[in-house]
Amino acid sequence: LEVLARARLIATVVLQDDQLPAATLMPQSILDDWQARAEAEPFREGAFRFELDGRDVLARYRPATDRVTVSAMDTRVRPDHPTGYPDPGIGEPAALTVALDCMTQLEQLGVLGREEFSTTPTVTSNNPVYFEDEAWIERYSFMFNPTLDGLPLRSAEVVISVNAWTGTCQRITVGGQVRVERIGDAEVKLLDQEIAARIVEEKVLAASLPGVQDVRITGSVGYYLPVEQTVAIVPPRFLASFATASGSLEEPTMSRRFYVGLSLDDPDHEPLVDLLHPL
């Protein structure tokens, strides 16, 4: 499988070993079954494990978005003396340095295709762990995207997670091998992202079933190629991730997350574009 070749290249960066041997694969019958299921359900994420130089690696692949995630299986580390407040470990700036070095290696291996990715993360997050009266940051994660006119192309992304205690790469996701070219200027009338988020909220509430009390939205302006298309003219949109809350305010029931695009040319009248689950 071509995806296994990509997963192995990504694994050399995760494990920091460019002399790794060929992957020890699972039986061909299992691979054939996994590939058949992936073709039948392209939005479903398939997973498989393989071994490189005695180390177990977990790879996940989602065909619809050409998304590969490779994780080392032996990177969970608990600090010796965690505190009640999440201990930062090496800290975010040091973790970003590691992530940027991983980006350079991915580019040199040809994993990122022809796009030039921004060295400024589009999204930065951390994963705190709480255990009894102790807490610590387990990992820092950074998302990188190519940009066009300063706006991120969110259809193509690299997410790198760095262990907060060992300072080593823990997981890399490479998704959406997309080639972008500028063909003209887009009509943009809405520039305020707070207003855009409010319009998305109003549209979601208007289309929701009774009982939905709240819409929790995060978003930013960028480009996104819908998953059912391989070639398209794509204008910039306000790209919003949201979940709805229903039930009581004290114990709300949260929906799964949705990913939609809002027109910046005619936001009040054009419908939201479902970017992950096209009709």
N, C-alpha and C positions, 0 to 999 in steps of 0.2 A: 504494500500500500504506500502511495506517495506520502500520505500523512505520517506514516511511521518514519520516513526519511526526515521529514521536517521536525518531528518530535525528537529524533535523535540529535539533530543539530542544536535544537533548543536545550536539550538535556546537557550538552557539553558546556553550555553557559551556566545552567542551574548548578551543575556539579563542579564547574570550574576545572574541567579536564578535557583538553582538546585531543588527547590520545586515547579516548575511549574506544573500545572495540565495537564491532557491529552488535546491534541489539539482539539479545536472546529472546526470540519471539515465542509466544504461546502457540499451541498447535494450529495448523492452517485451518482446520475445520471451525475452530472458535473464531478466527479472524474472518472467515467467509461469512459466518452467521452474523457477526457484528456489522460487517459491511452491508449485508442485505437489509438488516434492520435500519441502518443509517440511511440507506436509499429510500426505504419505505416511509420513514419518519424523519425528514431532514431537520426539523426543529428540535428533535430529541438529541440530548448530549450523550454520546456513547463513551464508555471508559474502558481502558485496557492497561494492564501492567506489563512492563518488560524489565529486564535486568541489564545493567551496564557495569562491567567490572565489579560484580558482586554487590552492586547497590540497586535497590528497588526503585523504580521510577513509575509514577502514575501519570498517564496521559489521558486527556479528555478531548473529544472532538465533536463540534456541532456543524454538520455539513451546510446548513442553510446560511450560516454566516462565516463559513470557512475559518472557524475559531478553534485554535489548538491551545490547550493548557497543559503544561508539564510541571509536575511537582516532585521534589525530592521527598522520600518517605521517612527520612530519619533526621528531621531538622527541628523537631519540637524541643525547646530548651526552657526550663524553668529557672529563674534566677535563684541564687543561694539565699538571699535575704529580701524577699518581696515585702512591700509596705502596704499600708491601707490605701494609699493613693497610687494610681497606675505608674509604676516606675518606668521611665522612658528608655532604659537600656542605653544603646549607643546614641540615641537621639535622632530626630528627623534629618538634620543636615548631613550627618555622616551616612545615614541610610540612603539618602538621595545620591550621594557620591558613588555608592556601590551600584545603585540602579542605573546611573548614567554610564558607568563602566560596562554594565551588562548591555545597555543599548548599543554602545560602540561595538561590542563583540558580535551582537546579532546582525548589525549592519555589515560588518566585515565578512560574516558567514553567508551573506546574501539572503537571510531569512526575511528581511523587511521589504524585499522587492526594490522598486525604483523610487519610492517616495522618500522625501527628506522629512524626518520627524522632528518636531520641535523639541528642544532640550529643556523646555519649561513644562512641568507636568500640568495637564489639564485638570486632573483631580488628584488630591493627596488625602490619604486616610490612614488610620491606624486601627489595630485590632486589640482592644484591651481584654484581659482575662481577669475574672474575679473568682476567688476561691476562699470561702469563709471570710476571714478578716484581712485577706491579702489580695493584692492586685498588681498586675504588671502588663506592659505592652508586649504582645507576642510578636507582632510584625508591623512594618510600615509598607504601604502599597502606593505605587505611583502609576498614573495613567498618562501615556504619551500618545499624541496624535500628529499626523501631518497637518499643515495649515495652508490655507489659501486666503490671501488678503488679510492675514491675521486671525482668521476664524478657523477653528479646528474641524477637520474631516472626521466625524465621529464614527463613520462606517469602517474606518481602519484604526486599530488601536493596539497598543502594547501596554500590558499591565505587569509591573514587576514588583514582587513582594520580597522584602528583605527582613531576615530574622533580626529582631531588636537586640538579641543577646550575643549571637555569634558574629553578627555583621556579615553574614553570607546570604546569598540568594536562596530563597525558599520556593518560589513559584514564579513562572512566567507564562503569560497568556499573549498570544499573537492572533489577532482576529481581523478578518476582512481585508484581503489583498486587493486594494482598489487603486486604480490609476485615475488621477484627476487632472483635468485641463481647463483653463479658463477660456470661455467662448464669448463672454460679454458681461455687461453690468446688469445686476438684478434690480428690480423695483423693490425698494424697501421703504415702508412708511412708519413701521413701528420699531423703535430702537430701545425703548425702556423695558428692561427685562422684568421689573416688578409688575408693570402693567401687563406684559405678556403672560406672566404666571397667573395673574388674576383672571385674565380672559380664559385661559385653559381651565381654571377652577370653575368658572361659571358654565363653560360648555360641558364639563364632566358632570357637574351637579344637575344640569338640565336633562342630561341623557341617562342619569342613574336611576335605579329602582328606588322606591320609597324606603326610608330607613337610613340612607346614607347621610351622615351628619357632617363629615369633614373630608377634605381632599388634601393630602400632604404631598407637596410638589417640590422638586428640585429641577433646575434646568438652566440652560445657557444657549446662546445663539451659535449655530454652526451648520455644517453640511452633513447630510446623511443619505446614503443610497438605500432605498427600501430593499428588503431582503429578497423580494421576488423578482428584482430587476438586476441585470448584469451591465446594462448600459442605459444611461438616462441623463437628461438635462436637469440638474438639481439646483434649485435656488436655496439661499440661506433660509433657515427656519429657526424658530425658538424650539429647541429640543427639550422635552419635558419628561421626566420620570415621575410617576405618581402612584399612590395607593389610596384607596378610599377606606374610611372608617365608619362603621355602623355599630348599632347597639348602644350601650351606656357609655357615658364619658369616662367613668371610672375604669371600666373594663371593655374597651372598644374591640370590635372584631375587624381585623385588617384584611383587605383583599390582597391578591398577588399584585406585583408591580407591573405597570404598563409603561410603554415608551411611545410617545406621540410627537408629531411635529405640527407647529402652528405657523400658518402663513404670516409673513411680515409685510406682505403687500396688501392683503385684505383680511386681517385677522378676525374681524367681527362677523364676516359672512361665509368665509370658506371653512369647511369642516376640518376637524383634526385628522391628521394622517396617522393611522396605526402603523408604526414602523416595524414592529416585530411579528404581528399576526395579521398580515394582509388578507382581505376578503378574497 
